[in-house]
Amino acid sequence: MELMTPEGGTLFWTALTFLALLVILRKVAWHPILHMLEERENRIKESLDKAEKARIEAEKTLAEQAQIIKAAQKTAQEIIVKSQKSAESVKEDIVKQAHFEAEKMIQKAKRDIELSRDKAMEDIQELAVNLSMTATEKLIGRSLEEKDHKKIISESLSKLEDMN
C-alpha cells in the first residue's frame, strides 16, 4: 500500500517534472499546435465564406435564369398570339377572295344564262317568223310584201312577250 500514499520527495519531483514538461511543451509544441489550429480555423472560415458566396451567386444566377425563362415564355406567347392573328387574317382574306370569286362566277353564269336565253328567244322568234311566213304563204297562196311581214311579225312578238 505504499504506492498509494504520496511521499514528499516523489510529490516534489513529480510536480517539478510536470512543470518542466509543461514549459518545454509550451516552448516547443504549444505555439506550433496553436498556429496549426489557427490556420485550420482560418481555412474553415474561408471555406464557409466561399460556400456562402457560391450560394449567393447560385441564387442570383437562378433568379436571372428564372427571369430569362419568364421573358422567353412571354415572347413565345406574344409570337403565338401574333401568329394566330395573322392566320385569322389570312383565313378571312381567303374567305373574302373565295366569296368574291364565287360571286364573279355566279354573275358570269347569270350573264351566260341570260345571253343563252336571249339567243334562244331570237332563234324561237326567227323560227316563229319563218313558220308564220310559210303558213301564211300556204294559206294565202301568195307571198306577202315586206310591210305585211313586219306587221305580222310585230303582232306575233307582242303575243309572245305577253305569254312570258
Wavefront OBJ file of the C-alpha trace (Angstrom):
o trace
v 0.000 0.000 0.000
v 2.879 2.215 -0.034
v 2.295 3.097 -3.546
v -0.915 4.777 -2.687
v 0.404 7.115 -0.121
v 2.316 10.041 -1.540
v 5.682 10.890 -0.176
v 7.092 14.376 -0.108
v 10.068 13.702 -2.362
v 8.064 11.897 -5.003
v 5.476 14.583 -4.972
v 8.107 17.253 -5.406
v 9.815 15.501 -8.300
v 6.508 14.720 -9.965
v 5.436 18.368 -9.767
v 8.850 19.536 -10.955
v 8.796 17.093 -13.864
v 5.261 18.166 -14.732
v 6.212 21.858 -14.705
v 9.369 21.248 -16.703
v 7.432 19.221 -19.233
v 4.818 21.989 -19.370
v 7.473 24.671 -20.033
v 9.194 22.556 -22.653
v 5.913 21.699 -24.359
v 4.851 25.326 -24.242
v 8.080 26.478 -25.856
v 8.405 23.627 -28.337
v 4.912 22.298 -29.123
v 2.312 24.757 -27.825
v 2.945 27.553 -30.356
v 3.069 25.244 -33.363
v -0.143 23.500 -32.210
v -1.894 26.867 -31.688
v -0.575 28.123 -35.017
v -1.844 24.962 -36.744
v -5.266 25.314 -35.069
v -5.494 28.977 -36.111
v -4.614 28.065 -39.685
v -7.225 25.329 -39.672
v -9.807 27.752 -38.238
v -8.935 30.313 -40.926
v -9.230 27.699 -43.690
v -12.622 26.619 -42.335
v -13.787 30.263 -42.186
v -12.541 30.865 -45.733
v -14.296 27.718 -46.927
v -17.519 28.792 -45.233
v -17.203 32.294 -46.747
v -16.583 30.820 -50.192
v -19.523 28.468 -49.779
v -21.772 31.375 -48.743
v -20.593 33.452 -51.715
v -21.168 30.485 -54.023
v -24.669 30.009 -52.568
v -25.487 33.696 -53.051
v -24.106 33.598 -56.602
v -26.108 30.436 -57.344
v -29.300 32.070 -56.043
v -28.569 35.150 -58.148
v -27.961 33.020 -61.227
v -31.109 31.026 -60.544
v -33.131 34.243 -60.257
v -31.626 35.530 -63.521
v -32.431 32.254 -65.250
v -35.995 32.406 -63.947
v -36.327 35.934 -65.375
v -34.891 34.811 -68.708
v -37.291 31.868 -68.830
v -40.212 34.132 -67.937
v -39.224 36.617 -70.661
v -38.846 33.776 -73.174
v -42.286 32.427 -72.262
v -43.786 35.894 -72.641
v -42.104 36.333 -76.020
v -43.270 32.897 -77.131
v -46.822 33.717 -76.045
v -46.696 37.008 -77.983
v -45.435 35.173 -81.063
v -48.243 32.629 -80.738
v -50.844 35.397 -80.424
v -49.403 37.245 -83.435
v -49.337 34.019 -85.438
v -52.948 33.273 -84.532
v -53.998 36.798 -85.535
v -52.041 36.521 -88.777
v -53.572 33.130 -89.528
v -57.043 34.504 -88.801
v -56.372 37.466 -91.092
v -55.136 35.184 -93.871
v -58.183 32.965 -93.365
v -60.510 35.959 -93.635
v -58.705 37.153 -96.771
v -59.009 33.696 -98.332
v -62.700 33.502 -97.441
v -63.314 37.010 -98.841
v -61.427 36.121 -102.014
v -63.396 32.879 -102.346
v -66.687 34.749 -101.876
v -65.592 37.338 -104.430
v -64.596 34.639 -106.926
v -67.857 32.758 -106.310
v -69.854 35.948 -106.818
v -67.975 36.611 -110.058
v -68.702 33.074 -111.210
v -72.383 33.455 -110.300
v -72.606 36.765 -112.161
v -70.859 35.263 -115.190
v -73.196 32.271 -115.105
v -76.200 34.606 -114.896
v -74.885 36.605 -117.862
v -74.254 33.413 -119.801
v -77.753 32.162 -118.967
v -79.239 35.494 -119.972
v -77.290 35.515 -123.229
v -78.299 31.913 -123.905
v -81.930 32.765 -123.132
v -81.800 35.835 -125.387
v -80.204 33.764 -128.144
v -82.829 31.051 -127.704
v -85.584 33.692 -127.811
v -84.119 35.124 -131.025
v -83.905 31.638 -132.500
v -87.508 30.933 -131.456
v -88.653 34.272 -132.869
v -86.846 33.626 -136.136
v -88.345 30.149 -136.306
v -91.770 31.541 -135.485
v -91.411 34.173 -138.196
v -90.300 31.611 -140.732
v -93.125 29.265 -139.735
v -95.702 32.021 -139.825
v -94.444 33.244 -143.202
v -94.566 29.726 -144.590
v -98.014 29.142 -143.150
v -99.266 32.492 -144.431
v -97.916 31.839 -147.902
v -99.663 28.470 -147.962
v -102.955 29.939 -146.696
v -102.974 32.950 -148.924
v -101.270 31.268 -151.781
v -99.044 34.223 -152.455
v -96.088 35.953 -150.911
v -96.749 38.972 -148.714
v -94.991 42.237 -149.039
v -92.346 43.282 -146.583
v -94.741 45.702 -144.887
v -97.227 42.903 -144.234
v -94.478 40.647 -142.930
v -93.329 43.285 -140.469
v -96.879 43.795 -139.229
v -97.463 40.071 -138.707
v -94.042 39.674 -137.025
v -94.602 42.528 -134.599
v -98.063 41.170 -133.709
v -96.567 37.706 -133.110
v -93.765 39.110 -130.994
v -96.242 41.072 -128.917
v -98.233 37.907 -128.295
v -95.054 36.005 -127.319
v -93.964 38.713 -124.919
v -97.405 38.727 -123.324
v -97.071 34.970 -122.782
v -93.749 35.368 -120.938
l 1 2 3 4 5 6 7 8 9 10 11 12 13 14 15 16 17 18 19 20 21 22 23 24 25 26 27 28 29 30 31 32 33 34 35 36 37 38 39 40 41 42 43 44 45 46 47 48 49 50 51 52 53 54 55 56 57 58 59 60 61 62 63 64 65 66 67 68 69 70 71 72 73 74 75 76 77 78 79 80 81 82 83 84 85 86 87 88 89 90 91 92 93 94 95 96 97 98 99 100 101 102 103 104 105 106 107 108 109 110 111 112 113 114 115 116 117 118 119 120 121 122 123 124 125 126 127 128 129 130 131 132 133 134 135 136 137 138 139 140 141 142 143 144 145 146 147 148 149 150 151 152 153 154 155 156 157 158 159 160 161 162 163 164
